[in-house]
Amino acid sequence: MTATVNDEPAASADRGPAREATVSPAVAEATDRKRRRERGIGLPYYESRIDDAMRMSNAEESSLPGSRPHHVPRTPGPCGSLSWVSYRQKATGAARPGCGRSRVPRRLLAALAGTLFVLPVLASCATPPPSAAAEVGDVAISEADVFAAAASAVTAIQAGATSPTTGPGPVETAYYNRGQATSAIRSQLLEQAAARAGITVSEQEVSTALAQSASATGGSGDVGRRAVRDLLLLERWFAALPAEGAAVTDVSVGVDGVLVADRAAAVATRTRWLSQPDVVDTEVSTSSNPVRQQFQLTTRPALGALGVYHAAVGDVILAPAADGGVAVLRITSRQEQPGRLTADDLAAASQGAGGGPSQQLSAIFDLGALLLAPTAEQVGVTVNPRIGAWDPLSVAVIPVGDGL
């Protein structure tokens, strides 16, 4: 029986106040993890995006690379096929009647309000300082700001926990840092790409979206303006695409491996597999928790944060799994092929994300980032090795050393 990586707490994990006093520490932790995912707190690259993206049914596991199953009906929106977009502009520049204003659903803005989306201050300079976490063209992203944003994410997680939690270890901290760096790089790339495409969002539109967020959540609408601006820009960019969509480079990857209890066991397994590749097939086939899956960039872009699409055949990477375990994955096949992204694809990804608005936002940003690859190649992106490495296909900062 093939194991899948799943991070769904049992339905009985959260029974409400009446049972709270008798909840065991293990169940309380599972409940905390579930609430963090639902609220979108913390960097989704460590929990929400990775765990949700790796959740596969047996039917999905049998799908072959190149297939693009969308299990969610594509419901046309009022101004085009992208259901969460009510702004649609033809190639001629003429907007449909009644569709001249962008309206992001309040549930997504509410998710932004509940998500810690802290982006570093971007400072343009001719010679980037040595403390830069990354450079996007001539724009340097402060390493100190990335670290501070990651620390704020951890603080928010601990503040929302129902039981005392310990701080993240070095591995978890590295995930948070890479996630913040990825968000900052993508934001800068999106700003430049949108400007070249003539796509703009006014300050008034950002303020209106923030006001909608405050109305939806009952709060003050204290959401990062850049985060809201990025969502609006991405929405308009996809809505303005021609019917055939935009060209992207798709990647199909096959993996096999095993699930182990903890990181120490994973590191030992990876070291053994790299030094003795002949033992891998036997260990996978005889494992009580084997993993055999196919991934495709345009349908599971969140896995880009693990370096899955950047790794070569024969590489062994480590991925966080459910219940604190670790997946040791060997790349068995890898193929790049031309692909296309349309507004329908983004709508399907958002609707099929599952888990609520925060997961929909994750799906939107992860898939939408693929359109930024040409801009990244043109302006150049470099990442400080202390943070990670750059994957130009998934447009993400990935682990150095295949996840170590």
TAQUI-V15548 format. One record per residue. RES is the residue in one letter. BURIAL is + if it has 16 or more other C-alpha atoms within 10 Angstrom, else -. D_FIRST is the distance of its C-alpha to the first C-alpha in Angstrom with 1 decimal. Layout:
res:RES burial:BURIAL d_first:D_FIRST
res:RES burial:BURIAL d_first:D_FIRST
This chain:
res:M burial:- d_first:0.0
res:T burial:- d_first:3.8
res:A burial:+ d_first:6.4
res:T burial:+ d_first:9.7
res:V burial:+ d_first:13.1
res:N burial:+ d_first:14.8
res:D burial:+ d_first:18.3
res:E burial:+ d_first:19.2
res:P burial:+ d_first:21.1
res:A burial:- d_first:21.0
res:A burial:- d_first:23.5
res:S burial:- d_first:25.6
res:A burial:+ d_first:26.1
res:D burial:+ d_first:29.4
res:R burial:- d_first:31.6
res:G burial:- d_first:34.9
res:P burial:- d_first:38.0
res:A burial:- d_first:38.2
res:R burial:- d_first:35.1
res:E burial:- d_first:35.4
res:A burial:- d_first:37.3
res:T burial:- d_first:34.6
res:V burial:- d_first:31.6
res:S burial:- d_first:30.0
res:P burial:- d_first:30.0
res:A burial:- d_first:26.2
res:V burial:+ d_first:26.4
res:A burial:+ d_first:29.5
res:E burial:+ d_first:27.8
res:A burial:+ d_first:24.9
res:T burial:+ d_first:27.7
res:D burial:+ d_first:29.6
res:R burial:+ d_first:26.8
res:K burial:+ d_first:26.4
res:R burial:+ d_first:30.2
res:R burial:+ d_first:30.5
res:R burial:+ d_first:28.1
res:E burial:+ d_first:29.9
res:R burial:+ d_first:33.3
res:G burial:+ d_first:32.4
res:I burial:+ d_first:33.9
res:G burial:+ d_first:33.3
res:L burial:+ d_first:32.1
res:P burial:+ d_first:29.2
res:Y burial:+ d_first:28.1
res:Y burial:+ d_first:26.8
res:E burial:+ d_first:25.1
res:S burial:+ d_first:25.5
res:R burial:+ d_first:25.2
res:I burial:+ d_first:22.4
res:D burial:+ d_first:20.2
res:D burial:+ d_first:20.9
res:A burial:+ d_first:20.5
res:M burial:+ d_first:17.1
res:R burial:+ d_first:15.9
res:M burial:+ d_first:13.9
res:S burial:- d_first:12.6
res:N burial:- d_first:10.0
res:A burial:- d_first:13.3
res:E burial:- d_first:14.8
res:E burial:+ d_first:12.1
res:S burial:- d_first:13.2
res:S burial:- d_first:16.8
res:L burial:+ d_first:18.7
res:P burial:+ d_first:21.2
res:G burial:+ d_first:24.5
res:S burial:- d_first:23.4
res:R burial:- d_first:24.7
res:P burial:- d_first:23.3
res:H burial:- d_first:25.3
res:H burial:- d_first:24.1
res:V burial:- d_first:27.2
res:P burial:- d_first:30.5
res:R burial:+ d_first:33.1
res:T burial:- d_first:36.1
res:P burial:- d_first:39.3
res:G burial:- d_first:41.3
res:P burial:+ d_first:45.0
res:C burial:+ d_first:45.9
res:G burial:+ d_first:43.2
res:S burial:+ d_first:39.6
res:L burial:+ d_first:38.4
res:S burial:+ d_first:38.1
res:W burial:+ d_first:38.8
res:V burial:+ d_first:41.7
res:S burial:+ d_first:45.1
res:Y burial:+ d_first:46.8
res:R burial:+ d_first:46.9
res:Q burial:+ d_first:49.2
res:K burial:- d_first:49.9
res:A burial:- d_first:50.5
res:T burial:- d_first:54.1
res:G burial:- d_first:54.0
res:A burial:- d_first:54.8
res:A burial:+ d_first:52.7
res:R burial:- d_first:52.1
res:P burial:- d_first:54.5
res:G burial:- d_first:53.3
res:C burial:+ d_first:50.6
res:G burial:- d_first:52.6
res:R burial:- d_first:51.0
res:S burial:+ d_first:47.5
res:R burial:+ d_first:45.9
res:V burial:+ d_first:42.6
res:P burial:+ d_first:41.1
res:R burial:+ d_first:42.0
res:R burial:+ d_first:38.4
res:L burial:+ d_first:37.7
res:L burial:+ d_first:41.0
res:A burial:+ d_first:40.1
res:A burial:+ d_first:36.9
res:L burial:+ d_first:39.0
res:A burial:+ d_first:41.3
res:G burial:+ d_first:38.6
res:T burial:+ d_first:37.0
res:L burial:+ d_first:38.5
res:F burial:+ d_first:39.3
res:V burial:+ d_first:41.7
res:L burial:+ d_first:42.8
res:P burial:+ d_first:45.0
res:V burial:- d_first:48.6
res:L burial:+ d_first:48.9
res:A burial:- d_first:52.1
res:S burial:- d_first:53.3
res:C burial:- d_first:55.0
res:A burial:- d_first:56.1
res:T burial:- d_first:54.8
res:P burial:+ d_first:51.6
res:P burial:- d_first:51.9
res:P burial:- d_first:49.9
res:S burial:- d_first:48.2
res:A burial:+ d_first:46.5
res:A burial:+ d_first:42.8
res:A burial:+ d_first:42.8
res:E burial:+ d_first:45.3
res:V burial:+ d_first:45.2
res:G burial:+ d_first:48.2
res:D burial:- d_first:51.1
res:V burial:+ d_first:49.5
res:A burial:+ d_first:48.3
res:I burial:+ d_first:45.8
res:S burial:+ d_first:46.8
res:E burial:+ d_first:44.4
res:A burial:- d_first:46.0
res:D burial:+ d_first:45.3
res:V burial:+ d_first:41.6
res:F burial:+ d_first:41.4
res:A burial:+ d_first:43.4
res:A burial:+ d_first:41.3
res:A burial:+ d_first:38.1
res:A burial:+ d_first:39.9
res:S burial:+ d_first:40.9
res:A burial:+ d_first:37.3
res:V burial:+ d_first:36.4
res:T burial:- d_first:39.5
res:A burial:+ d_first:38.5
res:I burial:+ d_first:35.1
res:Q burial:+ d_first:36.7
res:A burial:- d_first:39.4
res:G burial:- d_first:37.0
res:A burial:+ d_first:34.9
res:T burial:- d_first:35.5
res:S burial:- d_first:35.3
res:P burial:- d_first:36.6
res:T burial:- d_first:34.4
res:T burial:- d_first:34.9
res:G burial:- d_first:35.5
res:P burial:- d_first:33.0
res:G burial:- d_first:32.6
res:P burial:- d_first:33.4
res:V burial:- d_first:30.0
res:E burial:- d_first:29.9
res:T burial:+ d_first:33.6
res:A burial:+ d_first:32.9
res:Y burial:+ d_first:30.5
res:Y burial:+ d_first:33.2
res:N burial:+ d_first:35.8
res:R burial:+ d_first:33.9
res:G burial:+ d_first:33.2
res:Q burial:+ d_first:36.9
res:A burial:+ d_first:38.0
res:T burial:+ d_first:35.8
res:S burial:+ d_first:37.3
res:A burial:+ d_first:40.8
res:I burial:+ d_first:40.4
res:R burial:+ d_first:39.0
res:S burial:+ d_first:41.9
res:Q burial:+ d_first:44.5
res:L burial:+ d_first:43.0
res:L burial:+ d_first:42.9
res:E burial:+ d_first:46.5
res:Q burial:+ d_first:47.7
res:A burial:+ d_first:45.7
res:A burial:+ d_first:47.0
res:A burial:- d_first:50.5
res:R burial:- d_first:50.4
res:A burial:- d_first:49.1
res:G burial:- d_first:51.8
res:I burial:- d_first:49.5
res:T burial:- d_first:51.0
res:V burial:- d_first:50.5
res:S burial:- d_first:53.7
res:E burial:- d_first:54.1
res:Q burial:- d_first:55.0
res:E burial:+ d_first:51.8
res:V burial:+ d_first:49.9
res:S burial:- d_first:52.1
res:T burial:- d_first:51.5
res:A burial:+ d_first:47.7
res:L burial:+ d_first:48.1
res:A burial:+ d_first:50.3
res:Q burial:+ d_first:47.7
res:S burial:+ d_first:45.3
res:A burial:+ d_first:47.8
res:S burial:- d_first:48.4
res:A burial:+ d_first:44.7
res:T burial:+ d_first:44.0
res:G burial:- d_first:47.4
res:G burial:- d_first:47.7
res:S burial:- d_first:49.9
res:G burial:+ d_first:47.8
res:D burial:- d_first:47.6
res:V burial:+ d_first:45.1
res:G burial:+ d_first:45.4
res:R burial:+ d_first:47.5
res:R burial:+ d_first:45.7
res:A burial:+ d_first:42.3
res:V burial:+ d_first:43.8
res:R burial:+ d_first:45.7
res:D burial:+ d_first:42.6
res:L burial:+ d_first:40.8
res:L burial:+ d_first:44.0
res:L burial:+ d_first:44.4
res:L burial:+ d_first:40.8
res:E burial:+ d_first:41.2
res:R burial:+ d_first:44.4
res:W burial:+ d_first:43.2
res:F burial:+ d_first:40.4
res:A burial:+ d_first:42.6
res:A burial:+ d_first:45.2
res:L burial:+ d_first:42.9
res:P burial:- d_first:43.9
res:A burial:- d_first:41.9
res:E burial:- d_first:40.1
res:G burial:+ d_first:39.0
res:A burial:- d_first:39.1
res:A burial:- d_first:37.8
res:V burial:+ d_first:35.2
res:T burial:+ d_first:33.1
res:D burial:+ d_first:29.5
res:V burial:+ d_first:26.7
res:S burial:+ d_first:23.3
res:V burial:+ d_first:20.9
res:G burial:+ d_first:17.7
res:V burial:+ d_first:15.8
res:D burial:+ d_first:13.1
res:G burial:+ d_first:13.0
res:V burial:+ d_first:11.9
res:L burial:+ d_first:12.8
res:V burial:+ d_first:15.7
res:A burial:- d_first:18.0
res:D burial:- d_first:21.1
res:R burial:+ d_first:23.2
res:A burial:- d_first:24.7
res:A burial:- d_first:21.4
res:A burial:+ d_first:20.6
res:V burial:+ d_first:24.0
res:A burial:- d_first:23.8
res:T burial:+ d_first:20.5
res:R burial:+ d_first:22.1
res:T burial:- d_first:25.3
res:R burial:- d_first:23.7
res:W burial:+ d_first:21.8
res:L burial:- d_first:25.0
res:S burial:- d_first:27.2
res:Q burial:- d_first:24.9
res:P burial:- d_first:22.9
res:D burial:- d_first:22.2
res:V burial:- d_first:19.8
res:V burial:+ d_first:17.4
res:D burial:- d_first:15.4
res:T burial:- d_first:15.1
res:E burial:- d_first:14.2
res:V burial:+ d_first:11.4
res:S burial:+ d_first:9.9
res:T burial:- d_first:10.5
res:S burial:+ d_first:9.6
res:S burial:- d_first:7.9
res:N burial:+ d_first:7.8
res:P burial:+ d_first:7.6
res:V burial:+ d_first:9.2
res:R burial:+ d_first:10.1
res:Q burial:+ d_first:12.7
res:Q burial:+ d_first:16.1
res:F burial:+ d_first:19.1
res:Q burial:+ d_first:22.6
res:L burial:+ d_first:25.6
res:T burial:+ d_first:27.3
res:T burial:+ d_first:24.4
res:R burial:+ d_first:22.9
res:P burial:+ d_first:26.1
res:A burial:+ d_first:25.5
res:L burial:+ d_first:23.1
res:G burial:+ d_first:26.4
res:A burial:+ d_first:27.3
res:L burial:+ d_first:24.7
res:G burial:+ d_first:26.2
res:V burial:+ d_first:23.1
res:Y burial:+ d_first:25.5
res:H burial:+ d_first:28.1
res:A burial:+ d_first:26.2
res:A burial:+ d_first:26.6
res:V burial:- d_first:24.2
res:G burial:+ d_first:23.4
res:D burial:+ d_first:24.0
res:V burial:+ d_first:21.8
res:I burial:+ d_first:21.9
res:L burial:+ d_first:21.1
res:A burial:+ d_first:20.1
res:P burial:+ d_first:20.5
res:A burial:+ d_first:17.4
res:A burial:+ d_first:17.3
res:D burial:+ d_first:19.0
res:G burial:- d_first:20.9
res:G burial:+ d_first:18.1
res:V burial:+ d_first:18.2
res:A burial:+ d_first:15.9
res:V burial:+ d_first:17.0
res:L burial:+ d_first:16.8
res:R burial:+ d_first:18.2
res:I burial:+ d_first:19.9
res:T burial:+ d_first:19.1
res:S burial:+ d_first:21.3
res:R burial:+ d_first:24.1
res:Q burial:- d_first:26.6
res:E burial:- d_first:29.5
res:Q burial:- d_first:31.0
res:P burial:- d_first:33.6
res:G burial:- d_first:32.6
res:R burial:- d_first:34.5
res:L burial:+ d_first:34.4
res:T burial:+ d_first:36.3
res:A burial:+ d_first:37.2
res:D burial:+ d_first:34.8
res:D burial:+ d_first:31.9
res:L burial:+ d_first:32.9
res:A burial:+ d_first:33.3
res:A burial:+ d_first:29.9
res:A burial:+ d_first:28.3
res:S burial:+ d_first:30.4
res:Q burial:+ d_first:29.6
res:G burial:+ d_first:25.9
res:A burial:+ d_first:25.7
res:G burial:- d_first:25.2
res:G burial:+ d_first:26.2
res:G burial:+ d_first:29.9
res:P burial:+ d_first:32.8
res:S burial:+ d_first:32.0
res:Q burial:+ d_first:28.7
res:Q burial:+ d_first:30.6
res:L burial:+ d_first:33.1
res:S burial:+ d_first:30.5
res:A burial:+ d_first:29.2
res:I burial:+ d_first:32.8
res:F burial:+ d_first:33.8
res:D burial:+ d_first:30.8
res:L burial:+ d_first:31.1
res:G burial:+ d_first:34.8
res:A burial:+ d_first:35.1
res:L burial:+ d_first:34.1
res:L burial:+ d_first:37.5
res:L burial:+ d_first:39.1
res:A burial:+ d_first:38.0
res:P burial:+ d_first:41.2
res:T burial:+ d_first:43.3
res:A burial:+ d_first:41.6
res:E burial:- d_first:42.3
res:Q burial:- d_first:45.9
res:V burial:- d_first:46.8
res:G burial:- d_first:44.7
res:V burial:+ d_first:42.2
res:T burial:+ d_first:42.0
res:V burial:+ d_first:40.1
res:N burial:+ d_first:41.3
res:P burial:- d_first:39.0
res:R burial:- d_first:39.2
res:I burial:+ d_first:37.3
res:G burial:+ d_first:34.8
res:A burial:+ d_first:34.9
res:W burial:+ d_first:35.4
res:D burial:+ d_first:32.9
res:P burial:+ d_first:35.1
res:L burial:+ d_first:32.4
res:S burial:+ d_first:30.7
res:V burial:+ d_first:34.1
res:A burial:+ d_first:32.8
res:V burial:+ d_first:33.4
res:I burial:+ d_first:30.4
res:P burial:+ d_first:29.9
res:V burial:- d_first:31.9
res:G burial:- d_first:30.0
res:D burial:+ d_first:26.6
res:G burial:+ d_first:26.2
res:L burial:- d_first:28.1
